[in-house]
Amino acid sequence: MNILWLQSAGCGGCTMSTLCAESPNVLDLLDGAGISFLWHPSLSIETGAEVRKLLQQVESGEQPLDVLCVEGSIVRGPNGTGKFHILAGTGRSMLDWVQSLAQRANYVVAVGTCATYGGVTSSGENPTDAVGVQYEGSHRGGALPADFTSAGGMPVINIAGCPTHPDWVTETLLLLAAGELTEQSLDGFGRPKFYADHLVHHACPKNEFYEYKASATKLSEIGCMMEHLGCVGTQAVGDCNIRSWNGEGSCTRAGYPCINCTAPEFEEPGHKFTETPKFAGIPVGLPSDMPKAWFMALASLSKAATPHRIGVNATSDRITVPPSLKGPKE
């Protein structure tokens, strides 16, 4: 299986993240599965006329294309021409190239939230009219039309994340190479279910504090960050705390709230990322699938039952009160 990888409007962070795949590294992993790059702007040695020739061969059908990967949002401005972003040396916009090459690919994969839904590059007033490959925010229809399907019969596969987890990229490519990824393998926003059927909340190391609503009040504290510090891990899809980053990390493990970076329009929450909006003292964002009245009742009971150890540790920057020892058996 071959891959043509284009980097559009973004920071390149998803490529940098993908290179962090370990045991084996990403290049050895893909090579072992028979997956190779026709071209990647950061990894390939070809440049200039060589790349232009390759693009022309793919566009004409002379060079078959299995997977078109797009990293970064697609710029449609000004006025739908895409000329704010010309692919160097070609005289044509990235928008034009993506629309053309997507027709030749068996599969189209959007890598990172900028490519999937517009992401950070579409935030604010969005003067460049940046969109995702097949979505504009949460609405279907971006650089490619809402009803687009690739030659393999699939819509755009959206590996959302800012940046995306390296294993999400490699697992998606491995499943495509094995013929095991179908449209039924994607959720309602085109994300692979193998990670999108999980919540960031699952396996979060702060879950004991969450259970008792023992909350941190500052970023340096180790309590739950949902009540005061903007964490939306109970609503955000991703297995970040199940398959940790680089073998051990995640946002919440590092003491920073989950900002739901796998979701459309996460970049415009309407408040600070580290601030929990409240109404009458009640957090506006509650866990998925939980009625507000139930949450408040459970929260009140949990707070009343909070052990001294958990209450003290929640507002500390390290374990202050250790678990008590069991007394000797008589």
C-alpha positions as CSV (number, residue, x, y, z in Angstrom):
1,M,0.0,0.0,0.0
2,N,1.4,3.4,-0.9
3,I,0.7,6.8,0.7
4,L,1.0,10.3,-0.7
5,W,1.1,12.7,2.3
6,L,0.4,16.4,1.8
7,Q,0.9,19.1,4.5
8,S,-1.6,21.9,4.2
9,A,-2.4,24.9,6.5
10,G,-1.2,23.8,10.0
11,C,1.8,23.5,12.2
12,G,3.1,20.1,11.1
13,G,2.6,18.8,14.6
14,C,0.7,15.7,13.6
15,T,3.7,14.5,11.6
16,M,6.0,15.2,14.6
17,S,3.6,13.3,16.8
18,T,3.4,10.4,14.4
19,L,7.2,10.1,14.5
20,C,7.0,9.5,18.2
21,A,5.5,6.0,17.6
22,E,7.7,3.6,19.4
23,S,8.5,-0.2,19.6
24,P,8.8,-0.3,16.6
25,N,9.2,3.2,15.3
26,V,6.7,4.4,12.7
27,L,8.9,3.8,9.6
28,D,9.8,0.2,10.6
29,L,6.2,-0.5,11.6
30,L,4.8,0.7,8.2
31,D,7.6,-1.0,6.2
32,G,6.9,-4.3,8.0
33,A,3.3,-4.1,6.9
34,G,4.2,-3.3,3.3
35,I,3.3,0.3,3.5
36,S,5.5,2.9,1.8
37,F,5.4,6.6,1.1
38,L,5.3,7.8,-2.5
39,W,6.1,11.2,-0.9
40,H,6.0,12.9,2.4
41,P,7.2,16.6,2.6
42,S,9.1,16.1,5.8
43,L,10.5,12.6,5.3
44,S,11.1,12.2,1.6
45,I,14.3,13.3,-0.2
46,E,12.5,14.2,-3.5
47,T,11.8,17.9,-4.1
48,G,11.1,20.3,-6.9
49,A,10.6,18.9,-10.3
50,E,10.6,15.3,-9.0
51,V,7.6,16.0,-6.8
52,R,5.8,17.9,-9.5
53,K,6.3,14.9,-11.8
54,L,4.9,12.5,-9.2
55,L,1.9,14.7,-8.6
56,Q,1.2,14.8,-12.3
57,Q,1.6,11.0,-12.6
58,V,-0.9,10.4,-9.7
59,E,-3.4,12.9,-11.2
60,S,-3.2,11.3,-14.6
61,G,-3.6,7.8,-13.2
62,E,-0.2,6.7,-14.4
63,Q,0.8,6.2,-10.8
64,P,-1.8,4.4,-8.7
65,L,-2.6,5.9,-5.3
66,D,-3.8,3.8,-2.4
67,V,-4.0,6.5,0.4
68,L,-4.0,10.3,0.2
69,C,-3.2,11.6,3.7
70,V,-3.8,15.3,4.3
71,E,-2.4,17.1,7.3
72,G,-3.5,20.6,8.1
73,S,-6.7,22.5,7.1
74,I,-7.5,23.4,3.5
75,V,-7.6,27.1,2.7
76,R,-10.5,28.1,0.4
77,G,-9.8,31.9,0.4
78,P,-10.0,34.3,-1.2
79,N,-13.5,33.8,-2.6
80,G,-13.3,30.1,-3.0
81,T,-10.1,30.1,-5.2
82,G,-7.8,28.6,-2.6
83,K,-5.0,31.0,-3.8
84,F,-4.1,32.0,-0.3
85,H,-2.2,28.6,-0.3
86,I,-0.4,27.7,-3.5
87,L,1.5,24.4,-3.6
88,A,5.0,25.6,-4.2
89,G,6.2,25.3,-7.8
90,T,2.9,24.1,-9.2
91,G,1.0,27.4,-9.7
92,R,-2.0,25.6,-8.3
93,S,-3.7,25.9,-5.0
94,M,-3.6,23.1,-2.4
95,L,-7.4,23.1,-2.5
96,D,-7.2,22.3,-6.2
97,W,-4.7,19.5,-5.7
98,V,-6.6,17.9,-2.9
99,Q,-9.9,17.9,-4.8
100,S,-8.1,16.4,-7.9
101,L,-6.0,13.8,-6.1
102,A,-8.8,12.7,-3.9
103,Q,-10.6,11.4,-7.0
104,R,-7.6,9.1,-7.6
105,A,-7.1,7.7,-4.1
106,N,-8.6,4.4,-2.9
107,Y,-8.8,6.1,0.5
108,V,-8.5,9.7,1.8
109,V,-7.3,10.2,5.4
110,A,-7.4,13.5,7.2
111,V,-4.7,13.6,9.9
112,G,-5.3,15.8,12.9
113,T,-8.2,18.1,13.8
114,C,-7.1,20.9,11.4
115,A,-7.5,18.4,8.5
116,T,-10.6,16.8,9.9
117,Y,-12.7,19.8,10.9
118,G,-10.7,23.0,10.4
119,G,-9.2,23.1,13.9
120,V,-7.1,25.9,15.2
121,T,-6.3,27.3,11.8
122,S,-10.1,28.0,11.3
123,S,-10.6,29.7,14.7
124,G,-11.5,33.3,15.2
125,E,-12.7,35.2,12.2
126,N,-11.1,32.6,9.9
127,P,-10.0,35.2,7.2
128,T,-8.5,32.4,5.0
129,D,-11.7,30.4,5.0
130,A,-9.9,27.3,6.3
131,V,-11.9,24.1,6.5
132,G,-11.4,20.4,7.0
133,V,-11.1,18.0,4.1
134,Q,-14.7,16.9,4.3
135,Y,-16.1,18.9,7.2
136,E,-16.4,22.5,8.1
137,G,-16.5,22.4,11.9
138,S,-19.3,19.9,12.8
139,H,-21.0,20.3,9.4
140,R,-20.3,17.9,6.6
141,G,-19.0,19.5,3.5
142,G,-15.5,21.1,3.4
143,A,-12.8,21.1,0.7
144,L,-14.6,17.9,-0.6
145,P,-18.4,17.7,-0.8
146,A,-20.5,16.2,1.9
147,D,-21.3,13.1,-0.3
148,F,-17.7,12.5,-1.4
149,T,-16.6,8.9,-1.3
150,S,-13.2,7.6,-2.5
151,A,-12.5,5.0,-5.1
152,G,-12.6,2.5,-2.2
153,G,-16.1,3.5,-1.4
154,M,-15.3,5.3,1.9
155,P,-15.9,8.9,3.1
156,V,-12.8,10.8,4.4
157,I,-11.4,8.9,7.4
158,N,-11.0,11.5,10.1
159,I,-8.1,10.9,12.6
160,A,-8.9,13.8,14.8
161,G,-6.7,15.1,17.6
162,C,-4.5,18.1,18.1
163,P,-2.0,16.6,17.6
164,T,-3.3,13.2,16.8
165,H,-2.0,10.2,18.8
166,P,0.8,8.4,16.8
167,D,-0.9,5.0,17.3
168,W,-4.2,6.3,15.9
169,V,-2.4,7.1,12.7
170,T,-0.5,3.9,12.4
171,E,-3.4,1.7,13.4
172,T,-5.7,3.3,10.8
173,L,-3.1,2.7,8.1
174,L,-2.5,-0.8,9.2
175,L,-6.2,-1.6,9.2
176,L,-6.6,-0.1,5.7
177,A,-3.6,-2.2,4.5
178,A,-5.3,-5.3,5.9
179,G,-8.7,-4.4,4.4
180,E,-10.2,-4.3,7.9
181,L,-11.4,-0.6,8.0
182,T,-14.9,0.0,6.6
183,E,-17.4,2.8,6.8
184,Q,-19.0,0.9,9.8
185,S,-15.7,1.3,11.6
186,L,-16.2,5.1,11.8
187,D,-18.3,7.1,14.2
188,G,-20.7,9.9,13.3
189,F,-17.9,12.4,12.7
190,G,-15.8,10.0,10.6
191,R,-13.4,9.1,13.4
192,P,-12.2,5.4,13.7
193,K,-14.2,3.8,16.4
194,F,-11.2,1.9,17.8
195,Y,-10.4,5.1,19.7
196,A,-13.6,7.2,19.3
197,D,-15.7,4.6,21.2
198,H,-13.7,5.5,24.4
199,L,-13.7,8.6,26.5
200,V,-10.6,10.4,27.8
201,H,-12.1,9.9,31.2
202,H,-11.6,6.1,30.9
203,A,-8.5,5.2,32.9
204,C,-7.8,8.8,33.9
205,P,-5.5,8.7,37.0
206,K,-7.7,11.4,38.6
207,N,-10.8,9.2,38.7
208,E,-10.6,8.6,42.4
209,F,-10.9,12.3,42.9
210,Y,-13.6,12.5,40.3
211,E,-15.7,9.9,42.1
212,Y,-15.8,12.0,45.3
213,K,-15.9,15.3,43.4
214,A,-12.7,16.2,45.2
215,S,-11.6,19.1,43.0
216,A,-8.3,20.9,42.2
217,T,-8.5,24.7,42.3
218,K,-5.2,25.3,40.6
219,L,-3.3,23.6,37.8
220,S,-0.6,22.5,40.2
221,E,-3.0,20.5,42.3
222,I,-3.7,16.8,41.7
223,G,-7.5,16.7,42.3
224,C,-10.2,16.4,39.6
225,M,-10.1,19.3,37.1
226,M,-13.7,19.0,35.9
227,E,-15.4,21.2,38.5
228,H,-13.1,24.3,38.3
229,L,-10.4,23.9,35.7
230,G,-12.3,23.2,32.5
231,C,-11.6,19.5,32.0
232,V,-14.1,17.8,29.6
233,G,-12.6,14.3,29.6
234,T,-16.0,12.9,30.6
235,Q,-17.3,14.1,27.2
236,A,-14.3,13.9,24.9
237,V,-13.6,10.8,22.8
238,G,-10.2,9.2,22.8
239,D,-8.3,6.4,24.5
240,C,-5.5,8.8,25.6
241,N,-5.4,7.4,29.1
242,I,-5.7,3.8,28.0
243,R,-2.9,3.9,25.5
244,S,-0.8,6.6,26.9
245,W,1.4,8.9,24.8
246,N,5.0,7.8,24.5
247,G,4.4,5.0,26.9
248,E,3.4,7.0,29.9
249,G,1.8,10.4,29.2
250,S,-1.5,12.2,28.6
251,C,-2.9,15.7,29.2
252,T,-4.6,14.8,32.4
253,R,-1.7,12.6,33.6
254,A,0.5,15.7,33.2
255,G,-2.0,17.8,35.2
256,Y,-3.6,19.7,32.4
257,P,-7.4,19.5,31.6
258,C,-8.7,17.7,28.6
259,I,-9.8,20.3,26.1
260,N,-11.7,17.8,23.8
261,C,-9.2,18.3,20.9
262,T,-10.7,15.3,19.0
263,A,-14.0,17.2,18.5
264,P,-15.2,19.6,15.8
265,E,-14.9,23.2,16.9
266,F,-13.0,22.4,20.1
267,E,-10.9,25.5,19.4
268,E,-13.8,27.8,20.1
269,P,-15.1,26.8,23.6
270,G,-16.4,30.3,24.4
271,H,-14.3,30.4,27.6
272,K,-10.7,29.8,28.7
273,F,-9.6,26.2,28.3
274,T,-8.7,26.1,32.0
275,E,-12.0,27.5,33.2
276,T,-15.2,25.6,33.9
277,P,-18.3,27.6,32.9
278,K,-21.1,27.3,35.5
279,F,-24.7,28.2,35.9
280,A,-25.9,28.8,39.4
281,G,-22.7,27.1,40.6
282,I,-23.4,24.0,38.5
283,P,-20.8,23.1,35.8
284,V,-22.4,23.6,32.3
285,G,-20.6,20.6,30.8
286,L,-21.6,17.4,32.5
287,P,-20.6,13.8,31.7
288,S,-22.0,12.3,28.6
289,D,-25.4,10.6,29.0
290,M,-26.0,11.8,32.6
291,P,-29.0,13.9,33.5
292,K,-28.2,17.1,35.4
293,A,-30.4,16.2,38.4
294,W,-28.8,12.8,38.8
295,F,-25.3,14.4,38.6
296,M,-26.1,17.0,41.3
297,A,-27.6,14.3,43.6
298,L,-24.6,12.0,43.2
299,A,-22.1,14.9,43.5
300,S,-23.7,16.0,46.8
301,L,-23.5,12.5,48.2
302,S,-20.0,12.0,47.0
303,K,-18.7,15.2,48.5
304,A,-20.3,14.3,51.8
305,A,-18.6,11.0,51.8
306,T,-15.2,12.2,50.7
307,P,-12.4,10.5,52.8
308,H,-10.1,12.9,54.6
309,R,-7.1,11.6,52.6
310,I,-8.8,12.4,49.2
311,G,-10.1,15.8,50.3
312,V,-6.6,16.9,51.4
313,N,-4.7,15.5,48.5
314,A,-7.1,17.1,45.9
315,T,-5.8,20.5,46.7
316,S,-2.1,19.5,47.1
317,D,0.6,19.3,44.4
318,R,1.6,15.8,45.6
319,I,0.4,13.0,47.9
320,T,0.1,14.6,51.3
321,V,-1.9,12.0,53.1
322,P,-1.1,8.4,52.1
323,P,-3.6,5.6,52.3
324,S,-4.0,4.3,55.8
325,L,-2.6,0.9,56.8
326,K,-4.8,-1.9,57.8
327,G,-4.5,-3.0,61.4
328,P,-3.1,-6.4,62.2
329,K,-5.5,-9.3,62.2
330,E,-6.4,-10.6,65.7
